[in-house]
């Protein structure tokens, strides 16, 4: 970040102009998090973060704003207490930035603990004060932010699991007047504008055969809803045709819920008779008495098929370690617990180094694309860039959420034009899934997964 700033000043941009733009971005986000006439408390330290926070004030015209310049924490503690007692709708944290490189003194620790104890929504500027920007560890104490609006690009220390309780939702203020970044890393942050114009418009002279045929193998006794959700998620991607194979025990529960999807009972011989371009296997295949032929089919398809294969949920446990055909498209979508089973480790170890877990999973399963789900979902393979997805919220933690994502992603990959760039299709599916949940959460607090099916694919990226 320091090299990036130096490149910016060398290119002729002024520090004052960047600070002005950052302040405007902070104010814009603060307005989104509050209502007219709400009280916003700005806590400003001596460094550039304090300057960024102060500059936000002029753009908060219809809010009540109090600014507390904190230089000596012991002397300013009584003022802070008085302002916190007013219960501001938002606290803007501009106390410390990336320059903090030593443990905080007891007076600063006490002040930060007082802020956290108030349990007020906090918008942190660049990073939560007290957090080490390189490691994600606290320097004795750190602000527990609801939202962190980081400048330019995420700092390394904002991404580890150890930092999540302090970072909250991580967002990027990307357009603040910085020069082109002189650095590149293996981990890339996803921005909505990455998907401007995606998916591309369809040509007029096309038909359903132009957009692929997706086959889904899903649903078992007690888990038939997963087959329905995956199929409906796939429909939102609008492939040309969808065929669902489900166990006979749940066929009569599943088929009446789907109209355009062709539903067939699973055949005991374990063959998929319908022509198809992409296969999704796994949603709702969790019953204890699944036929062994279904597991055999999964292993065969993964090992031998030349077509794209997406594997999710229980079917992940059936994957062979054999090589797959060269250039064959393979995608797995584990959550941390499933990833741990596949790697023979624990979910805690997966979460402690998610990037390493993703790389190992891809190497283990034929250089497959891996979607390691959870907070800040990762997308990548054994080598190359790995993308962090910022969209989504904790209310996606409902049964069926992953089924919708698996179906939507497979529905995109079934389409030849989108399959030409599988990484873009996978990233878009993950981003759109999370962005749909964000849209629903902003509208009302008690949305359900059936509504997610209605929303996925509708969020515009520009």
N, C-alpha and C positions, 0 to 999 in steps of 0.2 A: 504494500500500500504506500509505503514511503517512497519507493522508487517510482511508483505511478504518479504520485504527487509531484516529485521532482521533474518528471517528464512533462507534466502539465505546465509547471511554471516555466520550464525551458522553452515550451511552445508559445509562450506569450500570454497565457491565461493568468489572471490574478487570483490570489488567495481570497480576496474579498468577494469576488464574483462567485467563486465556488461556494463560499459560506452563505452568500445570499440565496443561491439556488437550493442549497441543502435546507436552509431555513424555510423556504417556500414549500419544499417537499414535506418537511416535518409538519408544517401548518396544515397542508392538505390532508395528511393522514389524521391529524388531531381533529379536524373538522368531521371526518368520516366516523370517528369514534365517539363523538359527542353531539349534543343538540344545541340549538340556539339558546343563549342566556346561561348555558352551563358554565361552571367555574373550572378553569384549567390552571393548574399550578406548574410553573416552569422552574426547575431546579438547575441552575447554571453554575458550573465550575469555572476555573481560571483558564482552561485550555480552549482549543478550537471547538470541542463539543459544546462547551458553554456558549461560545459565540453562535454556533448553529442553532442552539435552543433559543437564545435571545432573539435571533433574527426571525424566528417563527412568529413572534408576538404581533408584528405589524400586519400579518395576514390573518389574524383571528378577530376581525372587527366585530362580529356578532356574538362573541363569547366574552365572559368576564375572565380576565387574566391577571394572575399574580405571579411575579417573578421574584425568586429568592436567589440572590447571588451568594453562593456558599464558598467562603475562603477559609474561615476558621470554624470547623464543625462544632467544637464545644461551645463557642460563643453564639452560633446560629441555631443551636438545637431548640431553644425556647421559641424562636420565631417559627421554626419548622413545625413544632407541636401545635402552635396556634393556627397555622395554615391547614395542617392536616385535620384539625378539629372541625374545619368548615366542610369537610367531606367533598373535596373537589371531584368532579366527574372524571378527570384524567390528570395524571401526573406525568410531565415530560421530564425524563431523566437525561440531563446534559452535564453530569458531574465529572466523569472521567471518560477518556477515550482510549485509543490503542497505545498511548504513551505511558500508561501505568505499567511499571515493570518491577514493583516491589510490594511487599505486604503492606496492607493498610494499617495505620495506627489505631489504637483503641477508640479514639474519638470518632474517626470515620466509620469504624465498624458499628459503633453505637448508633450513629446517624442513619446508616443504611438499614440496620435492623429495625429502627423506628419506622422507616418508610415501609418496609416489608410488613411489619406488624399491623399497619393501617389497612392492609388488604384492599387497596384501591387499584383501579386499572392504571397501568404504567406503560407509556410509550418511550422506549429507550432509543436514544439517538446514537447510531452507529453500532454500539454494543452496550449491554447492561454495565453500569459502573461497577468496578470491582472485579470484572471477569478478565482473565488473561486472554488476549486476542489470539495467541498462538496455540494454547493448550486446552482452553475451555475450563480450566480450574479457576477457583476463586482466589483472590488475594486477601483471604481472611474473611471476606463477606462480599456479596454481590447483590445488586438490585434484582428482584424477581419481576421481570417485565411481562406484560401481557402480549405486547408486540415489540419487536426490535426492528427498527428501520435502519438497515446498515447502508453505508455510502459506497457506491461504486460496484462493489462485489462482496460476497460474504467473506469474512475472515475465517481462517482455519479453525479457530477456537470456538466458533459459533455452531459447528456441525456435530461434534461428538455428543453422545448421549449424556455425558456428565454435565454438559452445558444447557441441555434442554429445559430444566426447571427454571432457569434464569432468563433464557432467550425468549421463551414463549413462541409466538408465531414469528418466523423470520421472513422479512420482506426486504427488497432491495430498492434503494433510490438510485437508479442507474443513470439517469440523464441530469447530471449536475455540473456539466461543463468540463469534465476531465478529458484529457487527451486520450487517444487510443491506448489501451492497456499494453505495456511493454512485456508483460509476463503471461505465461500460459501454464496451466496445471492439468493434471489428469482428471480432476473433478470439476464439472461445469454446472453452473446454476441455470435453471430453466426460467425463462421469462415468458409471459403471455404472448408477447410479440414474436416469439419464435414460431408461432403458428399462424401468423397473419396470412390469410388467403388459403388456409388449409382446413379441410380437404379442398382440392381445386374444383372448380365448377365442372359438371359433366357435359360432355359433348351432346348435342341434340340428337344425332343419328346413332344412338346406342340403345341397348335393350337389356333385359335382366341377365342374359348370358354374358354381357360385358363386365358384370360386377361380381362374378364368382359365386361359388356354391359352398357354403359352410356346413360341415357335419359336426354335430355336438353329441357326445356320449355323456349322459348325465342323469341323475335322479335315481334314488332307491327308496325302499320302504322307510318312511319316517323322514325322508329328506327330499321329497318330490318337489318342494318349492324351489330348490336350487336350480332344477332343470328349467322351471318356468322363468325364473329371474335371469338366468344365463341366456335363454332364448330371447327374452324381451330386450335384454341389453344388446344382444347381437342385432336385433331388428333396428335399434337406434343407429347403428352404423350403416344400415341400408345396403347390405350385400344383395346380390341378385336373388339367391335362394338360400333357405336354411332347412336342414333336415335334423331332427332330434331323434336319437335312439335312446329309449329309456326302458327300464326293466318292466316286464309285463305286470308285476305286482302293483305298479303305480301308473301304468299307462292310462287307465280310466280316470285317474285324478288329474293327470297332466294334460292330456289331449283336449278336453273341453275348454281349457284356459287359453289355448293358442289357436289362432285362426289361420294366419298366413304361413306359420311354421308347419312343415310337414312332420308329423309325429309318427314314429314307427316303434313297435315293441322290439326290444332287444332279442336277437335271434340266438338260440343256444349254440349254434355253430361258430358264433363269435366273428362273423363276417359283416363288413359294412358294404351293402350292395349298392347304395346310391352313389352316383358319380359326385365327386367333390373336389374342391381346390385347397381347402384348409380343414384341419381337424382340431376340435377342442375336446379334451377329455378331462373329467374330474369333478365338476360341480355336483355335490350331493351323492357321491358314490361312497357313502360312509357306513352303509348297513353291514352287519356282521356276516351275513350269509351271501355276499356277492359271489356270482359264479366265477370260478377260476379262469374261464375263457376270457372274461373281461380284462383280467390282469394280464393274461397272455397277449391279448390284442394290443394292449397299451405298450407292452415291451416290444412287440413286433413292429407296430407303427413307428415308435420312436427310433428303433434301430434301423429300419429298412425303408420307410416311406421317403419318396422324393418330394412330397408335399409339405407345406408348413404344418407344424404340429405345436399346439399350445397345451400345456399340461398344468393343471391346477389342483389344489385341495388334496383329497385322499390319494388320487392317482399319482401324486409325486412320489409316494412310497413304493410304487411299482416300477420305477424307471430303472433300466439296466445301465451298467457302466460301460457298455460296449461303444465302440466308435459309431458315428452316424455318417451317412453319405456326405461327401464333400459338397460344401455350399448349401446343404440342406438347412432350412430355417427351423430352428427349435427355440421355444420360449417356455420358461418356467416362471411361476408367479408365487413363490412361497412367502408366508409371513415368518417372523423370527422363529417361532416354535417349529414350523415345518423345516425351515432352513437348518435348524439345529439337529433335527432328526436325520436329515440328509447328510450332514457333515459329521455326525457322531459326536456332537458337542452339546452345549447348553444354550438356551436362548440368551442368557446373560452374556455369554462369551460372544455370541453373534452380535448382540447390540453394542458390546464394547469396541468392536472393530467391524462395522458393517461393510466397509469397502473391501476388507480382506475376505470376509465371508462371501461376498458377491463374486470376487475373483475365483475363489476356491470352488464355489458351486459351478461356475461356468466351465472351469477346467475339468471338473469331475464328470460333467454331463455334456461332453462333445462340443465345448465352446458355445453352449446355448446362450441366448439372450436371457438375462436374469432380471426380473422385477422383484426386488427385495422390498416387500411392502412394509407399511408402518409410517411413523412420523418421518417426514423427509424421505419418501420412497426413493430408492436408488435404482437406476436402469443402466445396464452395461453388460460387458462380457469379460473374458479372462484378460484381455489386453485392450488398450484403447481408452477413450474417454468414458467416464461414468457421469451420468446426469442425475442431479438432485432435483426432485419435484417439490415445489413449494406449496401447491394447492392442497385443499382438504382440511379437515378439522376433526377433533375427537369424536364428533357425533357420527362419523363414518364407522365407528366401532359398534356396528349392529350386524347380526346374522344376515347374510345375503349380500352384503356390500361387495365382497370379493367375487361373488357369482356374476353380479352385474358388470364388474370390471372385466372379468375373463371373457364374458360373452361379447362385450363391446369391442374389446381389443381383437378378438378372433374375427369379428365381423368386419373390422377394418382390414386385417391382414388377408382376408379372403378375396379382396378386390385387387386385381392385377396391378392397376395403376398405383395403388397405395403400397402394395407389397414390394414395389421396386425400391423403396427406401424404408425397410422395416423398422429401423431405429426411430425414424420420425413418426411412423404410425404408432409404435409402442409408446413413445413419449407423449404423443397427443392423447392417446387413450387414457393414460395415467393422469395427465394434467386435466383433461376434460372431466373425468370422474371426480377428482377433487374439487374442481371449480364448480361443478354442479352442486356438490354438497355445501360449498361456501355460499352459493346463491340461495339455496334452501334455508340455510341457517340464518342468513341475513333477513329472510322474509318471515320466518317463524321458528320457535325453538323446539317444536315437537314433531318435526317431519319424520317420515318413515321410509324404508327402503323402496317400497313400491313407488313413492314419489321421486326417488332418485332415478328410477328407470325413465320416468317422464322427463326429467331435467337433463340427463346426460346427453351430450351432443348439442345442446342449445346455447351454451355459453360462448359468446364471441370473444376472440382474443385480441381485438383492437378497438 
